Amino acid sequence: MAINKKNTEEFTNMSERLVCLTACLVIVAPSVISLFNSIIRAFITLPFKMDTLFIYLVFLLIFLFSLKTILNRSTPLIYVVISLLLFGYLITFMFNSYYYEYFTNLGVDFLIVSVPWLIVTYAVRDYKIFKKYLYISIVIVMVSFMVNLFVFGVEMLGGYTYTQQYTYMLLPVAIILLDAIYDKKSVINITLFLVSIIFMFSMGARGPLVCVILYMLLKNYVTFNFNLKKAVLNSGLLTLILVPLYVFFQDIISYLFTLFQNMNLSTRTIVRLMESSFFEDNARNLLTKYSIDLIKEYPLIGVGMGKDRMLLADKMGSTNLLAEAVGWYPHNIFLEILLHFGVFIGGAVILLMIRVIYISTFKSNNKDVTDITCIFIGIGFFPLFLAGSYITSPLFFALMGICLYQYKHIRAGRKKLISISF
């Protein structure tokens, strides 16, 4: 009997580890694919992108090993959410079937690449193991980045360049390292965090840097719920860092500009800071204006999922809608949802989403849960106000999987307390 119980516990523990490992792929997979392809293509070029297909097959096997546990832990709530998303997409596709190729490609990114992470992270139960695996994941991402840069010479840096893909690849590294620093001040973690920030600066993208700042503000606020003394101490340390930065800001920026130029690193972000135009972006301003115009034009039911890109591309003067529509979206998740579903349904979706995220973040008594929720807000929610689209963001659906389970768990706990009190 004792042996059977031990075997059951070991099996459960292994199942949980497989689910956590699968969930971590949402962060680590792009870096591993990039590094694996660089290694293979340094020696041989395989037909039909067989190197990429092979590494996808490895990821698929990991997913299949954890699939039984993931499905067993799924609930009707998850299937209802996925069914509504599928219904919304199919309705838009049906009324715009003449753009078959565009909506098919978008559907693959939406329904196959992004939405499944909702089910995967919903199945996570041991957040301490998950957090440990996230720490391991960022080591893999950092190593992959360094090897790609210094060994295989992948073009990421130089001049006035702008490398958004690799900058956002480093965003989880910076944020998870910050989480580790909040838990325990470590010279290694602080050094790696600073290195990741320098690389993000050197690649010219501003959005990830803003996300790091927003995460720090969120994390410090959330810390008040668990440890007031630590929150006050962190606020004091942050103030001690920010005051000298503010006082000597121009001198620091001028020095970094000269240093980056000499090292052939991108000065795009630094120039924006020097010119006080860090938050200025004419294209995004136009996208916001046109998005609001479209919401006013289609207030009741919106334009449909994905159709907004074609309408915005047309307003932005694109000459080839099918080829260029993919990149034209509002760059703001709230505007995007209102465009997709209209003011009433979209507004209700936004309010429900905010409620689910808020309760999962601020009403949980489990510190590991709160830490992980904050991490995924930093890498899967904040970026959607600056770049990216929720329908093609695996990290956003990973966040919502975590939050939906916690929301359900917290509400069930409250109902249980009420029933006991009566």
C-alpha positions as CSV (number, residue, x, y, z in Angstrom):
1,M,0.0,0.0,0.0
2,A,2.8,2.4,0.9
3,I,4.6,1.5,-2.3
4,N,1.5,2.2,-4.4
5,K,1.1,5.6,-2.7
6,K,4.8,6.4,-3.3
7,N,4.5,5.4,-7.0
8,T,1.4,7.6,-7.3
9,E,3.1,10.6,-5.8
10,E,6.1,10.1,-8.1
11,F,3.9,9.8,-11.1
12,T,2.0,13.0,-10.1
13,N,5.2,14.9,-9.5
14,M,6.5,13.8,-13.0
15,S,3.3,14.8,-14.6
16,E,3.5,18.2,-13.0
17,R,7.1,18.7,-14.1
18,L,6.1,17.8,-17.7
19,V,3.3,20.3,-17.7
20,C,5.7,23.0,-16.3
21,L,8.3,22.1,-18.9
22,T,5.7,22.4,-21.6
23,A,4.6,25.7,-20.3
24,C,8.1,27.1,-20.3
25,L,8.4,26.4,-24.1
26,V,6.4,29.5,-24.7
27,I,9.4,31.5,-23.5
28,V,12.3,29.3,-24.5
29,A,11.2,27.8,-27.9
30,P,12.0,30.9,-30.2
31,S,15.6,31.0,-28.8
32,V,16.2,27.3,-29.1
33,I,14.9,27.3,-32.7
34,S,17.1,30.2,-33.6
35,L,20.2,28.6,-32.0
36,F,19.5,25.1,-33.4
37,N,19.0,26.5,-37.0
38,S,22.2,28.6,-36.7
39,I,24.2,25.5,-35.6
40,I,22.8,23.2,-38.4
41,R,23.1,25.9,-41.1
42,A,26.7,26.6,-40.3
43,F,27.5,23.2,-41.7
44,I,24.7,22.3,-44.1
45,T,21.5,23.7,-45.6
46,L,18.7,21.2,-45.4
47,P,15.8,21.1,-47.9
48,F,12.3,22.0,-46.8
49,K,13.6,23.6,-43.6
50,M,14.0,20.2,-42.1
51,D,16.1,21.6,-39.2
52,T,13.2,23.7,-38.1
53,L,10.8,20.8,-38.6
54,F,13.0,18.6,-36.4
55,I,13.1,21.0,-33.5
56,Y,9.3,21.5,-33.8
57,L,8.9,17.7,-33.6
58,V,10.9,17.7,-30.3
59,F,8.7,20.4,-28.9
60,L,5.6,18.4,-30.1
61,L,6.9,15.3,-28.3
62,I,7.2,17.2,-25.0
63,F,3.7,18.5,-25.5
64,L,2.3,15.0,-26.2
65,F,4.0,13.6,-23.1
66,S,2.1,16.2,-21.0
67,L,-1.1,16.2,-23.0
68,K,-3.0,13.6,-20.9
69,T,-2.4,15.7,-17.7
70,I,-3.3,18.9,-19.5
71,L,-6.6,17.5,-20.8
72,N,-7.5,16.0,-17.5
73,R,-7.0,19.3,-15.8
74,S,-9.0,21.3,-18.4
75,T,-12.5,22.4,-17.5
76,P,-15.6,23.6,-19.4
77,L,-14.5,27.2,-18.8
78,I,-11.5,26.7,-21.0
79,Y,-13.4,25.1,-23.8
80,V,-16.1,27.8,-23.7
81,V,-13.4,30.5,-24.0
82,I,-11.7,28.7,-26.9
83,S,-15.1,28.0,-28.6
84,L,-16.0,31.7,-28.5
85,L,-12.6,32.7,-29.9
86,L,-13.0,30.1,-32.7
87,F,-16.5,31.3,-33.4
88,G,-15.4,34.9,-33.6
89,Y,-12.6,34.0,-36.1
90,L,-14.8,31.8,-38.3
91,I,-17.5,34.4,-38.5
92,T,-15.0,36.9,-39.8
93,F,-13.5,34.4,-42.2
94,M,-16.9,33.4,-43.5
95,F,-17.8,37.0,-44.4
96,N,-14.4,37.7,-45.9
97,S,-13.7,34.3,-47.6
98,Y,-12.3,36.1,-50.7
99,Y,-9.2,36.8,-48.6
100,Y,-8.8,33.1,-48.1
101,E,-5.0,33.0,-47.9
102,Y,-4.7,35.9,-45.5
103,F,-7.2,34.5,-43.0
104,T,-5.8,31.0,-43.3
105,N,-2.3,32.2,-42.3
106,L,-3.8,34.4,-39.5
107,G,-5.9,31.4,-38.3
108,V,-2.8,29.2,-38.1
109,D,-1.0,31.8,-36.0
110,F,-4.1,32.4,-33.8
111,L,-5.5,28.9,-33.3
112,I,-2.5,26.7,-33.6
113,V,0.5,28.8,-32.4
114,S,-1.2,31.1,-29.8
115,V,-4.5,29.7,-28.3
116,P,-3.2,26.3,-27.1
117,W,-1.0,28.0,-24.5
118,L,-4.3,28.9,-22.7
119,I,-4.9,25.2,-22.1
120,V,-1.2,24.5,-21.2
121,T,-0.8,27.1,-18.5
122,Y,-4.3,26.5,-17.1
123,A,-3.0,23.0,-16.3
124,V,-0.1,24.2,-14.1
125,R,-0.6,23.5,-10.4
126,D,2.8,23.7,-8.7
127,Y,4.0,27.2,-9.2
128,K,7.1,26.7,-7.2
129,I,8.3,24.1,-9.8
130,F,7.1,26.4,-12.6
131,K,9.1,29.3,-11.3
132,K,12.2,27.2,-11.0
133,Y,11.8,26.1,-14.6
134,L,11.3,29.7,-15.7
135,Y,14.7,30.5,-14.1
136,I,16.3,27.7,-16.1
137,S,14.5,28.9,-19.2
138,I,16.1,32.4,-19.1
139,V,19.5,30.8,-18.8
140,I,18.8,28.9,-22.1
141,V,17.5,32.1,-23.7
142,M,20.6,34.1,-22.7
143,V,23.1,31.4,-23.8
144,S,21.2,31.0,-27.1
145,F,21.4,34.8,-27.6
146,M,25.1,35.0,-26.8
147,V,26.1,32.1,-29.0
148,N,24.0,33.5,-31.9
149,L,25.6,36.9,-31.5
150,F,29.3,36.0,-30.8
151,V,29.7,32.6,-32.4
152,F,27.4,32.6,-35.5
153,G,27.4,36.4,-36.0
154,V,23.6,36.7,-36.3
155,E,23.0,40.3,-37.4
156,M,21.4,42.0,-34.3
157,L,23.4,45.1,-33.7
158,G,25.1,48.0,-35.4
159,G,24.5,51.6,-36.4
160,Y,21.0,53.0,-36.1
161,T,19.5,49.5,-36.3
162,Y,16.2,48.3,-34.9
163,T,15.9,44.7,-34.0
164,Q,12.5,44.2,-32.3
165,Q,12.4,40.4,-32.5
166,Y,15.6,39.8,-30.4
167,T,14.8,42.6,-28.0
168,Y,11.5,41.1,-27.1
169,M,13.2,37.7,-26.9
170,L,15.3,39.2,-24.1
171,L,12.3,40.8,-22.3
172,P,11.5,37.6,-20.3
173,V,15.2,37.4,-19.3
174,A,15.2,40.9,-17.8
175,I,11.8,40.5,-16.1
176,I,12.5,37.0,-14.6
177,L,15.9,38.2,-13.4
178,L,14.1,41.2,-11.7
179,D,11.8,38.7,-10.0
180,A,14.8,36.8,-8.7
181,I,16.4,40.1,-7.5
182,Y,13.2,41.0,-5.6
183,D,13.4,37.7,-3.9
184,K,17.1,37.8,-3.1
185,K,19.7,40.4,-4.0
186,S,22.4,38.6,-5.9
187,V,25.5,40.0,-7.7
188,I,25.1,37.4,-10.4
189,N,21.4,38.2,-11.0
190,I,22.0,42.0,-10.9
191,T,24.9,41.7,-13.4
192,L,22.9,39.5,-15.8
193,F,20.0,41.9,-15.5
194,L,22.2,44.9,-16.4
195,V,23.7,42.9,-19.3
196,S,20.3,42.1,-20.7
197,I,19.2,45.8,-20.4
198,I,22.4,46.9,-22.2
199,F,21.7,44.5,-25.0
200,M,18.1,45.7,-25.2
201,F,19.4,49.3,-25.5
202,S,21.8,48.3,-28.1
203,M,19.2,46.8,-30.4
204,G,17.1,50.0,-30.7
205,A,13.6,48.8,-29.6
206,R,12.0,51.0,-26.9
207,G,8.9,48.9,-26.1
208,P,10.7,46.2,-24.0
209,L,12.4,48.8,-21.9
210,V,9.0,50.4,-21.1
211,C,7.7,46.9,-20.2
212,V,10.6,46.4,-17.7
213,I,9.8,49.8,-16.0
214,L,6.1,48.9,-15.8
215,Y,6.9,45.5,-14.4
216,M,9.1,47.1,-11.7
217,L,6.2,49.4,-10.7
218,L,3.7,46.5,-10.6
219,K,6.1,44.3,-8.7
220,N,6.8,46.9,-6.1
221,Y,3.1,47.6,-5.6
222,V,2.2,43.9,-5.3
223,T,5.1,43.4,-2.8
224,F,3.2,45.6,-0.3
225,N,0.6,42.8,0.0
226,F,3.1,40.2,1.1
227,N,6.0,42.1,2.7
228,L,5.6,45.7,3.7
229,K,9.2,46.0,5.0
230,K,10.7,44.6,1.8
231,A,8.4,46.9,-0.3
232,V,9.6,49.9,1.6
233,L,13.2,48.8,1.3
234,N,12.9,48.2,-2.5
235,S,11.2,51.6,-2.9
236,G,14.1,53.2,-1.1
237,L,16.7,51.4,-3.2
238,L,14.9,52.3,-6.4
239,T,14.8,55.9,-5.3
240,L,18.6,55.9,-4.6
241,I,19.2,54.6,-8.1
242,L,16.7,56.9,-9.9
243,V,17.8,60.2,-8.2
244,P,21.4,60.0,-9.5
245,L,20.1,58.9,-12.9
246,Y,17.8,61.9,-13.1
247,V,20.5,64.3,-11.9
248,F,23.2,63.1,-14.3
249,F,20.9,61.9,-17.0
250,Q,22.3,64.0,-19.9
251,D,25.9,63.1,-18.9
252,I,25.1,59.4,-18.8
253,I,23.2,59.5,-22.2
254,S,26.1,61.4,-23.8
255,Y,28.6,58.9,-22.5
256,L,26.5,55.9,-23.7
257,F,26.0,57.5,-27.1
258,T,29.8,57.8,-27.6
259,L,30.4,54.3,-26.2
260,F,27.7,52.7,-28.4
261,Q,29.0,54.4,-31.5
262,N,32.6,53.2,-30.8
263,M,31.3,49.7,-30.3
264,N,29.1,49.8,-33.4
265,L,25.9,49.3,-31.3
266,S,22.6,50.8,-32.2
267,T,22.1,54.3,-30.9
268,R,18.5,54.5,-31.9
269,T,17.1,54.4,-28.4
270,I,19.8,56.8,-27.0
271,V,19.2,59.3,-29.8
272,R,15.5,59.2,-29.0
273,L,16.3,59.9,-25.3
274,M,18.7,62.8,-26.2
275,E,16.0,64.3,-28.5
276,S,13.3,63.8,-25.9
277,S,11.3,61.8,-28.4
278,F,11.4,58.4,-26.7
279,F,7.6,58.1,-26.7
280,E,7.0,59.7,-30.1
281,D,6.0,57.4,-32.9
282,N,4.1,58.9,-35.9
283,A,3.0,55.5,-37.3
284,R,1.5,54.4,-34.0
285,N,-0.2,57.7,-33.6
286,L,-1.8,57.3,-37.0
287,L,-2.8,53.7,-36.2
288,T,-4.4,54.9,-33.0
289,K,-6.3,57.6,-34.8
290,Y,-7.5,55.3,-37.6
291,S,-8.5,52.6,-35.1
292,I,-10.7,55.1,-33.2
293,D,-12.2,56.2,-36.5
294,L,-13.0,52.6,-37.4
295,I,-14.5,52.0,-33.9
296,K,-16.8,55.0,-34.5
297,E,-17.7,53.7,-37.9
298,Y,-18.5,50.1,-36.7
299,P,-19.5,50.6,-33.0
300,L,-22.0,47.8,-32.6
301,I,-20.3,44.6,-33.8
302,G,-16.9,45.8,-34.8
303,V,-15.0,44.8,-38.0
304,G,-14.2,41.2,-37.0
305,M,-11.1,39.4,-35.8
306,G,-8.2,40.1,-38.2
307,K,-10.3,42.4,-40.6
308,D,-8.9,45.4,-38.7
309,R,-5.4,44.8,-40.2
310,M,-6.7,45.1,-43.8
311,L,-8.7,48.2,-43.0
312,L,-5.8,49.8,-41.2
313,A,-3.4,48.8,-44.0
314,D,-5.6,50.5,-46.5
315,K,-5.8,53.7,-44.4
316,M,-2.0,53.7,-44.0
317,G,-1.7,53.7,-47.8
318,S,-0.5,50.1,-48.3
319,T,-0.3,49.2,-52.0
320,N,-0.5,45.5,-51.4
321,L,-3.1,44.7,-48.7
322,L,-2.6,41.0,-48.6
323,A,1.2,41.2,-48.3
324,E,1.3,44.2,-45.8
325,A,-1.8,43.8,-43.7
326,V,-0.1,41.4,-41.2
327,G,1.9,44.3,-39.7
328,W,-0.9,46.9,-39.4
329,Y,-2.8,46.4,-36.2
330,P,-3.7,49.0,-33.5
331,H,-0.6,48.3,-31.2
332,N,-3.1,48.6,-28.3
333,I,-5.0,45.5,-27.0
334,F,-8.0,47.5,-25.8
335,L,-8.4,49.2,-29.2
336,E,-7.9,45.9,-30.9
337,I,-10.6,44.2,-28.9
338,L,-13.1,47.0,-29.5
339,L,-12.3,46.8,-33.2
340,H,-12.8,43.1,-33.3
341,F,-16.1,42.9,-31.3
342,G,-17.6,46.4,-31.1
343,V,-18.1,48.7,-28.2
344,F,-20.6,46.6,-26.2
345,I,-19.2,43.1,-26.5
346,G,-15.6,44.3,-26.7
347,G,-16.1,46.6,-23.7
348,A,-17.5,43.6,-21.7
349,V,-14.5,41.5,-22.8
350,I,-12.1,44.1,-21.6
351,L,-13.8,44.6,-18.2
352,L,-13.9,40.8,-17.7
353,M,-10.2,40.5,-18.7
354,I,-9.1,43.2,-16.3
355,R,-11.2,41.7,-13.5
356,V,-9.6,38.2,-14.0
357,I,-6.1,39.6,-14.2
358,Y,-6.7,41.8,-11.1
359,I,-8.1,39.1,-8.9
360,S,-5.4,36.6,-9.9
361,T,-2.7,39.1,-9.2
362,F,-3.9,40.9,-6.0
363,K,-6.2,38.4,-4.3
364,S,-4.0,35.3,-4.2
365,N,-2.3,34.4,-1.0
366,N,0.3,32.3,-2.7
367,K,3.5,34.3,-3.4
368,D,4.7,32.0,-6.2
369,V,1.4,32.4,-8.0
370,T,1.5,36.2,-7.7
371,D,5.2,36.3,-8.8
372,I,4.4,34.2,-11.9
373,T,1.3,36.2,-12.8
374,C,3.3,39.5,-12.5
375,I,6.0,38.0,-14.8
376,F,3.5,37.0,-17.5
377,I,1.8,40.4,-17.2
378,G,5.2,41.9,-17.9
379,I,5.9,39.8,-20.9
380,G,2.4,38.9,-22.2
381,F,0.2,41.9,-21.4
382,F,2.2,45.1,-21.2
383,P,3.8,44.6,-24.7
384,L,0.4,44.5,-26.3
385,F,0.1,48.3,-25.5
386,L,3.3,48.9,-27.4
387,A,3.7,46.3,-30.1
388,G,2.2,43.0,-31.1
389,S,-1.4,41.7,-31.4
390,Y,-3.2,39.6,-28.8
391,I,-4.5,37.1,-31.4
392,T,-0.9,36.1,-32.4
393,S,0.7,36.4,-28.9
394,P,1.4,33.0,-27.2
395,L,2.5,34.8,-24.1
396,F,-0.8,36.6,-23.8
397,F,-2.8,33.4,-23.9
398,A,-0.3,31.8,-21.5
399,L,-1.0,34.7,-19.1
400,M,-4.8,34.2,-19.5
401,G,-4.5,30.5,-18.8
402,I,-2.7,31.2,-15.5
403,C,-5.2,33.9,-14.6
404,L,-8.4,32.0,-15.5
405,Y,-7.3,29.0,-13.3
406,Q,-6.4,31.3,-10.4
407,Y,-9.7,33.3,-10.8
408,K,-11.7,30.1,-10.7
409,H,-9.6,28.8,-7.8
410,I,-10.0,32.0,-5.7
411,R,-13.7,32.3,-6.3
412,A,-14.2,28.6,-5.4
413,G,-12.3,29.3,-2.1
414,R,-14.5,32.3,-1.3
415,K,-17.7,30.3,-1.9
416,K,-16.4,27.5,0.4
417,L,-15.6,30.0,3.1
418,I,-19.1,31.5,2.8
419,S,-20.8,28.1,3.0
420,I,-18.7,27.2,6.1
421,S,-19.6,30.4,7.8
422,F,-23.3,29.7,7.4
